[in-house]
Amino acid sequence: MTGAHEQTVLVTGGAGFIAGWCIVELLTRGYRVRATVRSAAREADIRAAIARQVDAGGRLEFVIADLTRDDGWDEAVTGCDYVLHVASPLGGGAAKDAATLIAPAREGTQRVVRAAVRAGVKRIVMTSAAAAARPPLDSGRVSDESVWADPTDPQFDGYRVSKILAERAAWDLVSALGAANRLTTVLPGAVFGPVLSNDNLGSVRIIQRLLDGRPPALPRLGFAIVDVRDLAELHVRAMTSADAGGHRFLAAGEFMWMEDIARTLKSELGPRAARVPTRRLPDVVFRLAASLVSDLRSLAPLLGKVTSVKAEKARRLLQFVPRPVSTTIVDTAASLIG
């Protein structure tokens, strides 16, 4: 890309799964990348993981910045042309996690946005979540960018509530600062794809557990899936497209039931997927388990539901073309198996 080598992009949460692939995509396109980490101890491992995908050639640097602290953010964005705000605290999914996730997600986003606007960056691209555009489950509506999820809806766990509130806070803040056209948000579905390291696996834990034979029987749960490599490319397109400012973009490909994911792993990986379960878990059994196990409780409303996600806006404005989900599933598993 012309002039990319002269431009610097700040990527927050540099140790994360999505951020790592955003760094790879940016370096591949010739940008200079500055990544935030909470501890300098992570730098060597991140550099090694990135180096297995692309030669940074001296174009990758790290700075210390934490979503829960004001310190470091002005310095982090100084001299940057763009910001990809990918960092977000992760939780186990239980309702009790909401209190520990919401404040750093929302206030951390405000810290990043304020610093970026003060620094005069051309575009801030924030990673939200498809759940932030999900209507009530029985409404008959399909997720699209015009929908704002209700954070009090019981279908959402603490992590998703934090994503909903953080994106809302970002839009409110840029509006107050007169900079709404400098923000773009990307709302991915379940993010799978090859791992750069075994840290912060996020949604990829679903594939890892299946390879390990867990759960022994499969509940009727499914996901609208996006490949992390396609998602990283979409972040960069959202960053550079003149038409993307002030817009939200859902990012997801096909919806896939856990049974279909397991079947794909079995058929494509053969003996390497020997432990992947195939039996279906009766709905009544899952509901009973969910009533007893807090981490499963938020999944109960999703049982048997197809959470449709319309990504036509990203396809139309940003030429988003997700690869086949079966390819993503197999590549994810292969990277985990090694």
N, C-alpha and C positions, 0 to 999 in steps of 0.2 A: 504494500500500500504506500502510495507516494507520501513522503514526509513522515511516515510512521516512526522512523528511527529518531526523529527530532522531538517526538512527543512522549510524555511520561504519564503513566496511568497508575493511580493508587488503587490497590486491591485490598480491601479490609478482610481480616480473618484468613490470612495467608496459609494457615495450617489446615484449613478445611477442605473437604472433598470438592465442592463446587469451585471454591476459590482457586484451588490447585490447577484445575483444568482451565479456568479463566486465565491464569498466569501463563500456562502452556500456549493457549490460543494467542494471547497478546504477543508473547515472545516470538512465536512462529510468524506473526505478521510484521515483526520488526520494531515493535514498541519497546520503550524502556519501562520497566515495571518496578514500582515500590510497593512492597507488601507489608501490612501490619501484622505483628505477632504480639502476644502478651508476654512472651519470655524469649530472650535471646538464645536460650538453650535449644529452641526448635529450629533455628536457622539451618544448621548443617543437614538435618534430616530432610527438610523441605527442599533444599538445594539439590540433594542427591536424588530425590524423587522426581523433581522437575528435569534434571539432567538426563534421566532415562528416556525422556520424551523429546527434548529440544535443547540445543546448545544456547545457553543464555548469553554467552560471549561478553560478560561484564555488564549486561543490561538489567540485572536483577539485584535489587537492594532491599534491605529489611529495616523497619523502624519499630520501636516499641510503642504501642498504644492499646488501651483497654477501654471497652465500651462503658465501663462503670466509672471512668475517671475523665476529667477534663484535660489533664496533662497529655501533651503529645500530639493532639489532633491538628492544631494549627501548623506545627512543624511538619507533620506527616503530609499535609496537602500542599505545602509551599512548593511552587514550581511545577505543580501537576496540571495537566491539560484536562484530564478526566478522572472521575472516581467511580469505581465499581464497588458499591457497598454490599458485600456478600456476608459479612460476619453476622452471626446471630447465636445467642446462647441456645444450647440443646438441653432437653430434659428427657425424662423417662416416659412421659406421656400421662402420668397421674395428675389428678386435679390439683394436688398439693404443690405440684411444680409451678403452677401458674404464678404464684406470688414471687418466686425466685427468678422466673423467666421474663415477666412482663416489664419490670423496671429497667433491666439492662438492655432489653431489645428496644423498647420505646425511647428511653433517654439516651441510649447509645446511638440510635439512629439520629436523634436530634443533634447530638454532638458532632457527628460526621457531617450532616447536612449544613449546619451552621458554619463549620470550618470550611467546607467546600465552597459555599456561597461567598464567604469572606475572601477566600483565595481567588475567586473569579473563575472557577473551572467552567469549561464549556458545557459539560453534561455530567449529571450524577445518575448512574443506573443502580437501582436498588433491587436486591433479590427479595421478593416477597414469597407468597405461596398461593397455589391455586385455591386453597381453602378460603383465602381472603375474598374470593369472588364466588363462593358457593352459597346458593340459596338454601332455605330450609328443605330438608330431604323429601318431604311429601308435598312440596309446592308445585311439582310438575315443571318447574323452570330448569333451564340448562345454564350451567356456569358460563357467563361471558363477562367482559370487562366493565359492563354497566352495573353489575351486581356488587354490592358491598355486604359481605357476610356480617351477621349479627354475632358479636363476640360472646353474648350470653346464651347462644344456641347450645344445647347440651351435646350436640354432635362433635363439638370441638374440644380437644384436650388443651392442656396448658401451653404447649408449644405453638399450636395453631392460633390460639387466642393471642399469644405474644406477637405472632406474625401479622395478624389482622390489625392489632392496635399500633404496631410499629409502622406499618405502611400508611395507616390513617394519619399518624403523627407526622410522617414525612410530607404528605400532601398538604396538611394544614400549615406546616411550617414554611414550605416554599411559597405557599399562597400569601402568608403573612409577610414574607420577605420580598414579595414581588418577583419571584424567580420560578414560577410554576412551569414555565417552558424549558427549564434546565433540568427537570427531573423526569426520569422514565422508570417505571417499575416493571419487573419481569416476574410472573407468577407461575412457577413450575409445579407440575404434578409430582408424582413419586419419582425421585431422581435415582436412576440406576446407571450403570456403566462401569468400565474398568477402573479399579482403584489405583491410585498412585502410591498409597501406603495403607496400612491396616488401622490407621488412626481415624477417628471421626467418620465412621462408615455411613452414618445416617440411614437412609432408606435401604442401602445395600445390605444392612444387617438381615433383611428379610431373605435375601438370596443365600447369605451365609448360613442362616438357621435351617433353611431347606436342605442345603448340602449336608448339614450335620444331622438331618433327620428330625428336625423340630419345626413345627409341632408334629406329633406322630400321625395326626389326621388333620385334614385341611378344612378350615371354616370357609363359608361362602363369603369371602371378602375379596375385593379386587381394587385395582389402581389404574388411574390414567397415568401412563408412564412417559417419561422423557429421558433421553440419553444425555448424560452429563456433557458429552462432547458437543452435541447439538445445542445444549443449553449455553455452554460457554461461547459458542459462535454467535448465538442469538444476543448474548450480552454485548458483544463487540458491535454487532449490527445496530443494536439499540443505542449504543454509545456514539456511533458515527452518523447515523441517518438523520438528515435534517428534518424528516417528518415525524421522528419518534418523540420529540420533546413534548412533555405534558400528557403522555399517554401511558396506559397500563397495557401489558401484553401477557395473555395466558400462553403457557408453553407446555404442551402435552401432545403425545401421539395417541396410540390406541389404548383403549381400556382392556385390561387383562385380569381374569380371575386367578386366584392363587392356584387353583387346579390346572389352569392352562399354563401358568408359569412352570409348575412342577412337571407337566407333560412335556413341555419344550425342553427342559433340562434333561429329562430322561431320554428323549428321542435324539437329542443332539450330542450329549456328552457320554452316553452309554455307561460303561462301568464306573466312570468318574462321578456319576450321579446315583450310584447304587443306593445310597441312604435316603434319597429324596422320597418323601411320603407320597402316596397316591390315594389313600382312603379319604373319603369326605367325612367331616365331623358334623353330626346332626346339629341343626340349629338350636334345639332345646339344650343340648349339652354345652354348646358355646355360651348360650345365655346364662346358664347356671354358673359356669366358670367365671363369666364377666361379673356376676353379682358378688363373687367371692374375691376376685383378684382386681385390685384397683387399676393396674396397668391395662387391663382388658376392657374396663368399663366404658371408656370412650369409644371403643370399636363396636359395641353392641348395636348402636343405631345404624351403623353402616352395613350390617349383615344383610346380604342379598341385594344391596343397592348398587346400581350402576351410577357412579358419579361422573356424568358426562361433562366434558370440557371442550368448549369451542375455541380452537386456536386459529380460526380463519383470519383474524386481524393481524396476527404475527406473520401468517403466510402471505397475506396481501401486501402489507407495508414493509415487512423486513425479510421477505423471501425465505421464511422459515420452512424447511423441508425435513421433518424428522425421519431418521432412518427406521427400518422395520423394527418393531419391538422385539421380535424373536432374536434378531442380531444383537440387540442390546442385552437381552437376558443371557445369551450364551457368552458374550464377551465379558460380562460382569462375573459370571461364574468362573470362567477360565482364568481371570486375573486373581480371583480368590484362591483357586486351587494351586496356581503357580506352575 
